[in-house]
Amino acid sequence: MQAISSISQSLGYIGDMPAGRPSTRKRTSLGERIASARQQAGMTQTDLAHRVNATQRVIAYWEREAVSLRPEQVQALADALNISADDLLGRKAARARGTGPVGRARKLFDSISQLPRHQQEKIISILEPFVREHVSANGTNGH
């Protein structure tokens, strides 16, 4: 009997047999995103655990429980899964900005928007007459 048990212990699992029993708990939304991204990357929980320097049990816990991950854990998971941290956290992509100034003008307007309101008003009071004069002189509507 000893020979059989030592052989079976050395072989371990054969094929893609899952370890442990499936959980009956519903995944959290973060856990669902982790599991989905992991499966799309073709990784097991153990594979992901090795990539983020954790254990399989930790990955299973993250996929099933409401957890608060540290920023470095979020980034490690995102890097290992080859997705953005925003995708992992379920953040929607920022809407694309509409048309507007570009280059130096964009930088200047962004800087002006950081100033206190009363300073912004001073700049507007200087620019509005200039723009109005330019528009009327060229017969354009400002576009």
C-alpha positions as CSV (number, residue, x, y, z in Angstrom):
1,M,0.0,0.0,0.0
2,Q,2.8,2.4,0.7
3,A,4.0,2.3,-2.9
4,I,0.6,3.3,-4.2
5,S,0.2,6.2,-1.8
6,S,3.7,7.6,-2.5
7,I,3.1,7.4,-6.3
8,S,-0.3,9.1,-6.1
9,Q,1.1,11.9,-3.8
10,S,3.9,12.6,-6.2
11,L,1.7,12.8,-9.2
12,G,-0.7,15.4,-7.8
13,Y,-3.7,16.4,-10.0
14,I,-3.7,15.3,-13.6
15,G,-5.1,17.6,-16.2
16,D,-7.3,20.6,-15.5
17,M,-8.9,19.2,-12.4
18,P,-9.9,22.1,-10.1
19,A,-8.6,22.2,-6.6
20,G,-11.1,22.4,-3.8
21,R,-14.8,22.7,-4.1
22,P,-16.7,25.4,-5.9
23,S,-17.9,28.3,-3.8
24,T,-21.6,28.8,-3.3
25,R,-21.1,32.5,-2.6
26,K,-21.9,35.1,-5.2
27,R,-19.0,37.2,-6.3
28,T,-18.8,40.9,-5.6
29,S,-18.6,43.3,-8.6
30,L,-14.9,43.7,-8.1
31,G,-14.5,40.0,-7.6
32,E,-16.4,39.4,-10.8
33,R,-14.2,41.7,-12.7
34,I,-11.0,40.1,-11.3
35,A,-12.3,36.6,-12.2
36,S,-13.5,37.6,-15.6
37,A,-10.2,39.3,-16.5
38,R,-8.3,36.3,-15.1
39,Q,-10.3,33.8,-17.2
40,Q,-10.0,36.0,-20.3
41,A,-6.2,36.0,-19.8
42,G,-6.4,32.2,-19.6
43,M,-5.1,32.1,-16.0
44,T,-6.0,30.1,-13.0
45,Q,-6.2,31.6,-9.5
46,T,-2.8,30.0,-8.8
47,D,-1.3,31.6,-12.0
48,L,-2.5,35.0,-11.0
49,A,-1.4,34.5,-7.4
50,H,2.2,33.8,-8.6
51,R,2.1,37.0,-10.8
52,V,1.0,39.3,-7.9
53,N,3.1,37.6,-5.2
54,A,0.1,36.2,-3.3
55,T,-1.5,32.8,-2.7
56,Q,-4.3,31.1,-4.5
57,R,-6.4,31.5,-1.3
58,V,-5.9,35.2,-1.4
59,I,-7.1,35.4,-5.0
60,A,-10.1,33.3,-4.2
61,Y,-10.9,35.6,-1.3
62,W,-10.6,38.7,-3.4
63,E,-12.9,37.2,-6.0
64,R,-15.6,36.3,-3.4
65,E,-15.4,38.8,-0.6
66,A,-16.0,42.5,-0.3
67,V,-12.4,43.7,0.0
68,S,-10.5,47.0,0.1
69,L,-7.4,46.5,-1.9
70,R,-4.4,48.8,-1.5
71,P,-3.4,50.8,-4.5
72,E,-0.3,48.7,-5.1
73,Q,-2.5,45.6,-5.1
74,V,-4.9,47.1,-7.6
75,Q,-2.0,48.0,-9.9
76,A,-0.3,44.6,-9.6
77,L,-3.6,42.9,-10.5
78,A,-4.2,45.2,-13.4
79,D,-0.6,44.7,-14.7
80,A,-0.8,40.9,-14.3
81,L,-4.2,40.8,-16.1
82,N,-3.0,43.3,-18.8
83,I,-5.9,45.6,-18.2
84,S,-6.1,49.2,-16.8
85,A,-6.7,49.8,-13.1
86,D,-9.8,51.8,-14.2
87,D,-11.2,48.7,-16.0
88,L,-10.4,46.6,-12.9
89,L,-12.2,49.0,-10.7
90,G,-15.2,49.3,-13.0
91,R,-14.6,53.0,-13.8
92,K,-16.2,54.3,-16.9
93,A,-13.9,55.9,-19.4
94,A,-14.0,59.7,-19.3
95,R,-16.1,61.2,-22.0
96,A,-14.1,62.6,-24.8
97,R,-13.8,66.4,-24.7
98,G,-15.5,68.4,-27.4
99,T,-13.8,70.6,-29.7
100,G,-11.9,73.5,-28.2
101,P,-8.6,75.2,-28.1
102,V,-5.5,73.1,-28.7
103,G,-1.8,73.4,-28.0
104,R,-0.7,76.5,-26.2
105,A,-4.3,77.9,-26.1
106,R,-5.5,74.7,-24.4
107,K,-2.6,75.0,-21.8
108,L,-3.4,78.6,-21.2
109,F,-7.2,78.0,-20.7
110,D,-6.4,75.1,-18.4
111,S,-4.1,77.3,-16.3
112,I,-6.7,80.1,-16.2
113,S,-9.4,77.6,-15.0
114,Q,-7.2,76.9,-12.0
115,L,-7.1,80.6,-11.0
116,P,-9.6,82.1,-8.4
117,R,-12.9,83.2,-9.9
118,H,-12.1,87.0,-9.5
119,Q,-8.9,86.6,-11.4
120,Q,-10.6,84.6,-14.2
121,E,-13.1,87.5,-14.5
122,K,-10.3,90.0,-15.0
123,I,-8.8,87.9,-17.8
124,I,-12.3,87.5,-19.4
125,S,-12.9,91.3,-19.2
126,I,-9.6,91.8,-21.2
127,L,-10.2,89.0,-23.8
128,E,-13.9,89.5,-24.6
129,P,-13.5,93.0,-26.2
130,F,-10.5,91.7,-28.2
131,V,-12.4,88.7,-29.5
132,R,-15.5,90.8,-30.2
133,E,-13.5,93.3,-32.2
134,H,-11.7,90.5,-34.2
135,V,-15.0,88.8,-35.0
136,S,-16.8,92.0,-36.2
137,A,-13.7,93.1,-38.2
138,N,-13.5,89.7,-40.0
139,G,-17.2,89.2,-40.4
140,T,-17.0,85.8,-38.8
141,N,-19.1,84.3,-36.1
142,G,-16.1,83.2,-34.0
143,H,-15.7,79.7,-35.5
